[in-house]
């Protein structure tokens, strides 16, 4: 729904509410990082509109992934990407980002200020290209 910039779409059911509720752990707290996991964030940048970030705690032994945080900020562009990367580094000590790189988005990992900041803080920015189905 983020890609459509709508909270709801008429006539289309993406996920059945009951099925989503079955997967939800009401005891989990947003921002909690389970012990024995490492953090990896995904960034889907946008030049305009909304930019989405999703933070996972990954347990390599079990293969489970836990949602830690999600962000959907209006703005986009290199400035918004830098703000999100810096904010989550400070909040979670996050050092691994996977950034979608289609079109202008390649410019994010090429930004000199962001490259310098990431080098100083030990943050790894990994590019990812989403292929057409």
Buried (B, 14 or more C-beta within 10 A) or exposed (E): EBEEEEEEEEEEEEEEEEEEEEEEEEEEEEEEBEEEBEBBBBBBBBEEEBBBBBBBBBBEEEEEEBEBBEBEBEBBBBEBBBBBBBBBBEEBEBBBBBBBBEEEBBBBBEBEEBBEBBEEBEBEBEEBEEEEE
